[in-house]
Amino acid sequence: GPSGVLLVGRDGFTPMADSAVHTFCHAVPDQWYQMGVVLAATDSLNWLSGVTGQTPAQLTDELGTKLRAPTSLQFYPYLSGERTPHNDSAVRAGFVGLDVATTRADMTQAVLQGVSFALRDSLEALRSTGAKLESVLAIGGGAQSDYWVEMLATVLNLPLELPEQGDFGAALGAARLAICGVTSAAVAEVMTKPPVAKVIAPNAALLAEYQMRYDHFRSSFP
């Protein structure tokens, strides 16, 4: 959605307030969850849509279906400040590296990259608490773009699983909590993994290039 969240369930309480990782007591007994938050995720693409007069789908369609190598044009997606890992309400967004040859497609690629790199920041912040992720379920507006999901899988270097009904992810979770609360059904029986429609793997041929651009992104924040 407008913001982006990378969330992981935990068996214990391992806060890391300095990196703005949110740590909460889970509604499920004896469980916790943590999340990193990017304030302007799909909202960054919505912003570009507004200033270019093209819909988000039109913008991403210009990129084609084959994942491109990362662009040297860098977008910092801090349109509303940033939460994880910087916790900085004053920082603002920007493009670095624009020139006369820059196209609208280049800017779209840079926006998708910038948001993906910000989510990688959240992944690294979560890992600093001891969290371990082997795969990720992707739901929400941005997950409708296979191109963006493949880019994100490559930036995170994790397979992204797309549930069959990912649009209903939050509602399904709330319904399951209600089932357990009202009927006292066993959590292990109700809180099962949703059916996965497809898995998008990292693009092995572009892993090193995206890692290099992420390293540059991360080192540029100061």
URURTA-V755415 format. One record per residue. N is the residue number from 1. RES is the residue in one small letter. PHI is phi in degrees with one decimal (none if undefined). OMEGA is omega in radians with two decimals (NA if undefined). BURIAL is 1 if it has 9 or more other C-alpha atoms within 8 Angstrom, else 0. Layout:
BEGIN
n | res | phi | omega | burial
N | RES | PHI | OMEGA | BURIAL
N | RES | PHI | OMEGA | BURIAL
END
This chain:
BEGIN
n | res | phi | omega | burial
1 | g | none | -3.12 | 1
2 | p | -52.3 | 3.01 | 1
3 | s | -97.2 | 3.12 | 1
4 | g | -123.6 | -3.08 | 1
5 | v | -128.8 | 2.96 | 1
6 | l | -112.8 | -2.95 | 1
7 | l | -121.5 | 3.13 | 0
8 | v | -137.8 | 3.05 | 1
9 | g | -80.0 | -3.11 | 0
10 | r | -131.3 | 3.11 | 1
11 | d | -90.3 | -3.11 | 0
12 | g | -148.8 | -3.08 | 0
13 | f | -96.7 | -3.09 | 0
14 | t | -133.8 | -3.07 | 0
15 | p | -68.5 | 3.09 | 0
16 | m | -148.0 | -3.01 | 1
17 | a | -62.4 | -3.08 | 0
18 | d | -61.5 | -3.13 | 0
19 | s | -99.2 | 3.13 | 1
20 | a | 58.3 | 2.94 | 1
21 | v | -79.0 | -3.14 | 1
22 | h | -85.6 | -3.14 | 1
23 | t | -122.9 | -3.04 | 1
24 | f | -129.7 | 2.95 | 0
25 | c | -72.9 | -3.11 | 0
26 | h | -75.8 | 3.01 | 1
27 | a | -68.0 | 3.07 | 0
28 | v | -78.2 | -3.07 | 0
29 | p | -55.6 | 3.04 | 0
30 | d | 64.8 | 3.12 | 0
31 | q | -125.8 | 3.09 | 1
32 | w | -130.3 | 2.96 | 1
33 | y | -143.7 | 3.14 | 1
34 | q | -129.2 | 3.10 | 1
35 | m | -149.5 | 2.93 | 1
36 | g | -101.0 | -3.03 | 1
37 | v | -127.4 | 2.97 | 1
38 | v | -104.7 | -2.99 | 1
39 | l | -68.6 | -3.12 | 1
40 | a | -123.9 | 3.12 | 1
41 | a | -94.6 | 3.04 | 1
42 | t | -59.4 | 3.09 | 1
43 | d | -60.1 | 3.08 | 1
44 | s | -65.8 | 3.08 | 1
45 | l | -69.6 | 3.08 | 1
46 | n | -62.7 | 3.10 | 1
47 | w | -62.0 | 3.12 | 0
48 | l | -62.6 | 3.08 | 1
49 | s | -58.8 | -3.11 | 1
50 | g | -65.4 | -3.07 | 1
51 | v | -84.4 | 3.12 | 0
52 | t | -100.7 | -3.12 | 0
53 | g | 76.2 | 3.10 | 0
54 | q | -114.7 | 3.10 | 0
55 | t | -70.7 | 3.07 | 1
56 | p | -53.9 | 3.14 | 1
57 | a | -65.7 | 3.10 | 0
58 | q | -63.7 | 3.13 | 0
59 | l | -63.7 | -3.11 | 1
60 | t | -72.3 | 3.10 | 1
61 | d | -63.0 | 3.13 | 0
62 | e | -64.7 | -3.12 | 0
63 | l | -83.4 | -3.09 | 1
64 | g | 82.9 | -3.09 | 0
65 | t | -107.0 | -3.14 | 0
66 | k | -89.1 | -3.11 | 0
67 | l | -60.3 | 3.12 | 0
68 | r | -82.6 | 2.96 | 0
69 | a | -63.4 | -3.12 | 0
70 | p | -62.8 | 3.09 | 1
71 | t | -87.5 | 3.08 | 0
72 | s | -75.0 | 3.03 | 0
73 | l | -67.3 | -3.05 | 1
74 | q | -108.7 | 3.06 | 1
75 | f | -115.7 | 3.09 | 1
76 | y | -105.4 | -2.89 | 1
77 | p | -86.9 | -3.04 | 1
78 | y | -100.1 | -3.08 | 1
79 | l | -64.9 | -3.13 | 1
80 | s | -125.5 | -2.96 | 1
81 | g | 80.6 | 3.12 | 1
82 | e | -146.4 | -3.14 | 1
83 | r | -95.1 | -3.07 | 1
84 | t | -85.2 | 0.02 | 1
85 | p | -100.4 | -2.93 | 1
86 | h | -93.2 | -3.13 | 0
87 | n | 51.6 | -3.03 | 1
88 | d | -127.0 | -3.12 | 0
89 | s | -80.3 | -3.06 | 0
90 | a | -95.2 | -3.11 | 0
91 | v | -62.9 | -3.13 | 1
92 | r | -129.1 | -3.02 | 1
93 | a | -78.3 | 3.06 | 1
94 | g | -177.8 | 2.95 | 0
95 | f | -98.6 | 3.00 | 1
96 | v | -128.6 | 3.11 | 0
97 | g | 107.9 | 3.08 | 0
98 | l | -65.0 | 2.99 | 0
99 | d | -145.6 | -3.03 | 0
100 | v | -65.4 | -3.14 | 0
101 | a | -89.6 | -3.10 | 0
102 | t | -64.7 | 3.13 | 0
103 | t | -106.8 | 3.07 | 0
104 | r | -61.6 | 3.11 | 0
105 | a | -63.6 | 3.08 | 1
106 | d | -61.0 | -3.13 | 1
107 | m | -68.1 | 3.09 | 1
108 | t | -63.3 | 3.10 | 1
109 | q | -57.3 | -3.12 | 1
110 | a | -65.5 | 3.13 | 1
111 | v | -65.8 | 3.11 | 1
112 | l | -61.4 | 3.11 | 1
113 | q | -61.9 | -3.07 | 1
114 | g | -58.9 | 3.11 | 1
115 | v | -66.0 | 3.13 | 1
116 | s | -62.9 | 3.12 | 1
117 | f | -65.6 | 3.10 | 1
118 | a | -64.7 | 3.07 | 1
119 | l | -68.3 | 3.03 | 1
120 | r | -64.0 | 3.03 | 1
121 | d | -55.9 | 3.11 | 1
122 | s | -64.3 | 3.11 | 1
123 | l | -60.3 | -3.13 | 1
124 | e | -65.3 | 3.10 | 0
125 | a | -64.6 | 3.10 | 1
126 | l | -64.8 | 3.12 | 1
127 | r | -62.7 | -3.14 | 1
128 | s | -65.9 | 3.08 | 0
129 | t | -90.8 | -3.10 | 1
130 | g | 101.1 | 3.13 | 0
131 | a | -67.1 | 3.12 | 1
132 | k | -127.1 | 3.13 | 0
133 | l | -119.0 | 3.09 | 0
134 | e | -106.4 | 3.06 | 0
135 | s | -160.5 | -3.09 | 0
136 | v | -137.7 | 2.98 | 1
137 | l | -86.6 | -3.13 | 0
138 | a | -108.0 | 3.09 | 1
139 | i | -133.8 | 3.08 | 1
140 | g | 103.4 | -3.01 | 1
141 | g | -60.2 | -3.11 | 0
142 | g | -63.3 | -3.12 | 1
143 | a | -69.9 | 3.10 | 1
144 | q | -74.8 | 3.12 | 0
145 | s | -99.9 | 3.10 | 0
146 | d | -59.8 | 3.14 | 0
147 | y | -60.4 | -3.11 | 1
148 | w | -67.9 | 3.13 | 1
149 | v | -64.1 | 3.11 | 1
150 | e | -65.7 | 3.08 | 1
151 | m | -61.5 | -3.12 | 1
152 | l | -65.0 | 3.08 | 1
153 | a | -59.5 | -3.13 | 1
154 | t | -71.2 | 3.14 | 1
155 | v | -66.6 | 3.12 | 1
156 | l | -79.7 | -3.02 | 1
157 | n | 55.5 | 3.10 | 1
158 | l | -138.9 | 3.02 | 1
159 | p | -68.1 | 3.10 | 1
160 | l | -107.8 | -3.12 | 1
161 | e | -99.9 | 3.14 | 1
162 | l | -104.0 | 3.13 | 1
163 | p | -64.2 | -3.14 | 1
164 | e | -61.7 | -3.13 | 0
165 | q | -129.0 | -3.08 | 0
166 | g | -63.1 | 3.13 | 1
167 | d | -63.8 | -3.07 | 0
168 | f | -105.0 | -3.03 | 0
169 | g | -54.9 | -3.09 | 1
170 | a | -66.8 | -3.14 | 0
171 | a | -65.7 | 3.12 | 0
172 | l | -63.8 | 3.12 | 0
173 | g | -62.3 | 3.13 | 0
174 | a | -63.1 | 3.14 | 0
175 | a | -64.1 | -3.14 | 0
176 | r | -66.9 | 3.07 | 1
177 | l | -61.8 | 3.12 | 1
178 | a | -64.3 | 3.12 | 0
179 | i | -58.2 | -3.12 | 1
180 | c | -66.7 | -3.11 | 1
181 | g | -68.1 | -3.06 | 0
182 | v | -85.2 | -3.02 | 0
183 | t | -102.3 | -3.06 | 0
184 | s | 62.8 | 3.08 | 0
185 | a | -62.7 | -3.12 | 1
186 | a | -67.6 | -3.14 | 0
187 | v | -57.1 | -3.10 | 0
188 | a | -62.2 | -3.13 | 0
189 | e | -84.5 | -3.07 | 0
190 | v | -91.5 | -3.04 | 1
191 | m | -86.7 | -3.13 | 0
192 | t | -93.5 | 3.14 | 0
193 | k | -65.6 | -3.14 | 0
194 | p | -69.8 | 3.08 | 0
195 | p | -59.7 | -3.10 | 0
196 | v | -101.1 | -3.14 | 1
197 | a | -77.6 | 3.12 | 0
198 | k | -161.5 | 3.12 | 0
199 | v | -118.9 | 3.09 | 1
200 | i | -108.1 | -3.07 | 1
201 | a | -89.4 | 3.01 | 1
202 | p | -59.0 | 3.09 | 1
203 | n | -82.6 | -3.02 | 1
204 | a | -60.0 | -3.09 | 0
205 | a | -70.2 | -3.07 | 0
206 | l | -113.8 | -3.09 | 1
207 | l | -56.6 | -3.05 | 1
208 | a | -65.5 | -3.13 | 0
209 | e | -67.2 | 3.12 | 1
210 | y | -68.4 | 3.08 | 1
211 | q | -63.9 | 3.14 | 1
212 | m | -62.8 | 3.14 | 0
213 | r | -68.9 | 3.09 | 1
214 | y | -64.8 | 3.12 | 1
215 | d | -57.7 | 3.11 | 0
216 | h | -66.2 | 3.11 | 0
217 | f | -58.4 | -3.06 | 1
218 | r | -66.3 | -3.08 | 1
219 | s | -75.1 | -3.09 | 0
220 | s | -82.7 | -3.01 | 0
221 | f | -56.9 | 3.14 | 0
222 | p | -57.1 | NA | 0
END
